[in-house]
């Protein structure tokens, strides 16, 4: 009888142990399925993003030239060569100036246009489409159109200035205006993207908050914008600012098509300089060092910008 009781106790205890093991097996199976689903994205991201970045960092420490069969490790030689290079500092200054012009204009102009579009029901769809078209357009083709508009003799801009008694300029070949002309094109290209993002943010603001603001005495449009719209657009504002900065740092096509960095490096920017060093002069190691510096500047400024702005962002 004692043996029978022991057997019954063992049978009574065994099932809970088996059932307790099932959640662990289920969790392990779920983790395996999740890893299988995520692995293609991880492989693609590693191959297309982290792989080239790691390769650029590795090449920056060598004297490799494009097409060469071998390379020699030179340490920080390529980076130290950038310090006395006046073209590098000119390209860096032009890039920062370009970003300083394009980003505030796109963020401020995008917010104003989004407010105007949403305030007027008539032709709202048309205005949204019209402002977003430059984002969808091929920038190389549009650069050719801008080249015609800014032409010193047949350009529409100079003809309009002459009609009002002002003198025209060779906008893309003048050291004083080349970079600003490119910045104008950059604003035209990116403004619609900011407008669409701000419109999406405005759509997410509950209308009840505006009614509450009216009851509290914020009856003017400026008061409602200051107390309701602007604070609730904080997350969108931060995203737009970061995206506009990244897109502005990526300026290349207009420089390549319209000015090639001239005249006298007046419109040279970092991304175009990387292309010239790597694929025209075939100084791939030097171009890779420029790439590393460029990535460090972009990532550093973007993170700093997001960190500073996030302190003033109110999340709903």
C-alpha positions in Angstrom: 0.0 0.0 0.0 2.9 2.3 0.8 4.3 1.7 -2.7 1.0 2.4 -4.2 0.7 5.7 -2.3 4.2 6.7 -3.4 3.3 6.0 -7.0 0.1 8.1 -6.7 2.1 11.0 -5.2 4.7 10.8 -8.0 1.9 10.9 -10.6 0.3 13.8 -8.8 3.5 15.8 -8.8 4.8 15.1 -12.3 2.1 16.9 -14.4 2.8 20.4 -12.9 6.4 20.0 -13.8 5.6 19.2 -17.4 3.1 22.1 -17.6 5.6 24.5 -16.1 8.0 23.6 -18.9 5.6 24.4 -21.6 5.7 28.2 -21.3 9.5 28.1 -21.6 9.3 26.0 -24.8 6.6 28.3 -26.2 8.7 31.4 -25.4 11.7 29.8 -27.1 9.7 28.9 -30.1 8.3 32.4 -30.3 11.8 33.9 -30.0 13.0 31.6 -32.8 10.2 32.7 -35.1 10.8 36.3 -34.3 14.5 35.9 -35.1 13.7 34.2 -38.4 11.3 37.1 -39.3 13.8 39.8 -38.4 16.9 38.2 -39.9 16.3 39.3 -43.5 16.0 43.0 -42.4 19.1 42.6 -40.2 21.1 41.1 -43.0 20.0 43.8 -45.5 20.7 46.6 -43.0 24.1 45.1 -42.2 24.9 44.7 -45.9 23.6 48.0 -47.2 24.2 50.3 -44.3 26.7 49.1 -41.7 28.8 47.2 -44.3 29.7 50.2 -46.5 30.2 52.4 -43.4 32.7 49.9 -42.0 34.4 49.7 -45.4 34.7 53.4 -45.6 36.3 53.6 -42.1 38.7 50.8 -43.0 39.7 52.5 -46.3 40.2 55.9 -44.6 43.3 54.4 -42.8 44.9 53.4 -46.1 46.4 55.0 -49.2 44.2 52.9 -51.5 43.3 54.4 -54.9 40.3 53.3 -56.8 41.2 50.3 -59.0 44.5 49.6 -57.3 45.2 45.9 -56.5 46.7 46.7 -53.0 46.7 49.3 -50.3 49.1 50.4 -47.6 48.1 51.2 -44.0 48.9 54.8 -43.2 47.0 55.3 -40.0 45.7 58.8 -39.5 47.6 60.2 -42.6 44.4 60.9 -44.6 42.8 62.7 -41.6 45.9 64.8 -40.8 46.0 65.9 -44.5 42.6 67.4 -44.1 43.7 69.9 -41.5 45.9 72.1 -43.8 43.6 71.6 -46.8 41.8 74.9 -47.6 39.4 73.2 -50.0 38.1 71.0 -47.2 37.5 73.9 -44.9 35.8 75.8 -47.7 33.5 72.9 -48.4 32.7 72.5 -44.7 31.9 76.2 -44.3 29.7 76.1 -47.5 27.9 73.0 -46.3 27.1 74.5 -42.8 26.0 77.8 -44.4 23.8 75.9 -46.9 22.2 74.0 -44.0 21.8 77.2 -41.9 19.8 78.8 -44.8 17.7 75.8 -46.0 16.7 74.3 -42.7 15.1 77.4 -41.0 13.5 78.4 -44.3 11.9 75.0 -44.8 10.7 74.6 -41.2 9.3 78.1 -40.9 7.9 78.2 -44.4 6.5 74.7 -44.2 4.7 75.5 -41.0 3.2 78.8 -42.4 2.1 77.1 -45.6 0.6 74.2 -43.7 -1.5 76.6 -41.5 -2.6 78.6 -44.6 -3.6 75.4 -46.5 -5.6 74.0 -43.6 -7.3 77.3 -42.8 -8.8 77.4 -46.4 -11.1 74.7 -47.6 -11.0 75.8 -51.2 -8.4 74.2 -53.4 -6.8 72.5 -50.4 -6.0 69.3 -52.4 -4.5 71.4 -55.2 -2.2 73.3 -52.9 -1.0 70.1 -51.2 -0.2 68.5 -54.5 1.5 71.7 -55.9 3.8 72.0 -52.9 4.7 68.3 -52.8 5.5 68.1 -56.5 9.1 69.3 -56.1 9.7 66.4 -53.7 8.5 63.9 -56.2 10.4 65.4 -59.2 13.7 64.2 -60.5 16.1 66.8 -59.1 18.6 66.5 -62.0 15.8 67.4 -64.5 14.6 70.2 -62.2 18.2 71.5 -61.9 18.3 71.9 -65.7 15.1 73.9 -65.5 16.6 76.1 -62.7 19.7 76.5 -64.8 17.5 78.0 -67.6 15.6 80.2 -65.1 18.9 81.6 -63.7 20.7 82.0 -67.1 22.4 85.4 -67.3 20.9 86.4 -70.6 17.7 84.3 -71.4 16.8 83.5 -67.8 13.4 84.5 -66.6 14.7 85.9 -63.4 17.1 88.4 -65.1 14.5 89.3 -67.6 12.1 90.1 -64.8 14.7 92.2 -63.1 15.5 94.1 -66.3 11.8 94.8 -66.8 11.7 96.6 -63.4 14.9 98.5 -64.2 17.3 96.3 -62.1 20.5 94.7 -63.4 20.8 91.0 -63.7 23.6 88.7 -62.6 25.2 85.5 -63.5 23.7 83.8 -60.5 25.5 80.4 -60.8 28.9 81.8 -61.9 29.2 84.6 -59.4 31.1 83.8 -56.2 28.8 85.9 -54.1 25.5 84.3 -55.3 26.3 80.7 -56.4 25.7 79.1 -53.0 22.6 81.2 -52.3 21.1 80.2 -55.6 21.7 76.6 -54.7 20.1 77.2 -51.3 17.1 78.7 -53.0 16.7 75.5 -55.1 17.2 73.4 -51.9 14.3 75.3 -50.2 12.1 74.8 -53.2 12.9 71.1 -53.3 12.4 70.4 -49.6 9.6 72.8 -48.6 6.8 70.5 -49.8 8.1 67.7 -47.6 7.9 69.9 -44.5 4.4 71.1 -45.5 3.0 67.5 -45.7 4.5 66.6 -42.4 3.1 69.7 -40.7 -0.3 69.1 -42.2 -0.3 65.6 -40.8 0.6 67.0 -37.4 -2.2 69.6 -37.6 -4.7 66.8 -38.4 -3.8 65.0 -35.1 -4.7 68.0 -32.9 -8.1 67.5 -31.3 -10.6 70.2 -32.1 -11.9 70.1 -28.5 -8.7 71.8 -27.3 -9.4 74.8 -29.5 -12.9 75.1 -27.9 -11.3 74.8 -24.5 -8.9 77.5 -25.4 -11.7 79.8 -26.5 -13.5 79.3 -23.1 -10.2 80.1 -21.3 -10.0 83.4 -23.2 -7.6 82.5 -26.0 -10.0 83.7 -28.7 -7.6 85.1 -31.2 -5.8 83.0 -33.8 -2.4 84.0 -32.5 -3.4 83.0 -28.9 -4.7 79.6 -30.1 -1.6 79.0 -32.1 0.7 79.9 -29.2 -1.2 77.9 -26.5 -2.5 74.9 -28.5 -1.1 74.4 -32.0 2.6 75.1 -31.4 3.0 73.0 -28.2 1.2 70.0 -29.7 3.2 70.3 -32.8 6.4 69.8 -30.8 7.1 66.2 -31.8 6.4 66.9 -35.4 8.5 70.0 -35.3 11.5 68.0 -33.9 11.1 65.4 -36.6 10.8 67.9 -39.4 13.8 69.8 -38.2 16.0 66.7 -38.0 14.8 65.5 -41.4 15.4 68.9 -43.1 18.9 69.0 -41.6 19.7 65.5 -42.9 18.3 66.3 -46.4 20.2 69.6 -46.5 23.5 67.9 -45.6 22.9 65.5 -48.5 23.0 68.2 -51.1 24.9 66.9 -54.2 22.9 66.7 -57.4 22.3 70.5 -57.8 26.0 71.2 -57.1 27.1 68.6 -59.6 24.8 69.6 -62.4 24.8 73.4 -62.0 28.1 74.6 -60.6 30.5 71.6 -60.1 31.6 73.4 -56.9 32.6 76.6 -58.6 33.3 79.3 -59.2 36.6 79.2 -57.2 35.0 76.6 -54.8 32.4 79.1 -53.8 29.7 76.4 -54.0 31.8 73.4 -53.0 30.1 71.1 -50.4 31.4 68.1 -48.5 29.4 65.5 -50.4 30.5 66.8 -53.8 34.1 67.0 -52.5 33.9 63.3 -51.5 32.8 62.4 -55.0 35.6 64.5 -56.7 38.3 63.0 -54.5 37.1 59.4 -54.8 36.0 59.2 -58.4 37.7 62.0 -60.3 41.1 62.2 -58.6 40.9 58.5 -57.6 42.2 59.3 -54.1 39.8 56.8 -52.5 41.6 56.8 -49.1 41.4 60.5 -48.9 37.7 60.5 -50.0 37.0 57.8 -47.4 38.5 60.0 -44.7 36.2 62.9 -45.9 33.3 60.5 -45.7 34.1 59.6 -42.1 34.4 63.2 -41.1 31.1 64.0 -43.0 29.2 61.2 -41.2 30.6 62.2 -37.8 29.5 65.9 -38.4 26.0 64.9 -39.6 25.4 62.3 -36.8 26.8 64.6 -34.2 24.8 67.7 -35.2 21.6 65.7 -35.7 21.9 64.1 -32.2 22.7 67.4 -30.6 19.9 69.1 -32.4 17.4 66.4 -31.3 18.7 66.5 -27.7 18.3 70.2 -27.4 14.9 70.4 -29.0 13.5 67.3 -27.2 13.7 69.2 -23.9 11.1 71.6 -25.2 8.8 69.0 -26.8 5.5 68.2 -25.1 4.2 64.7 -25.9 0.5 64.1 -25.7 
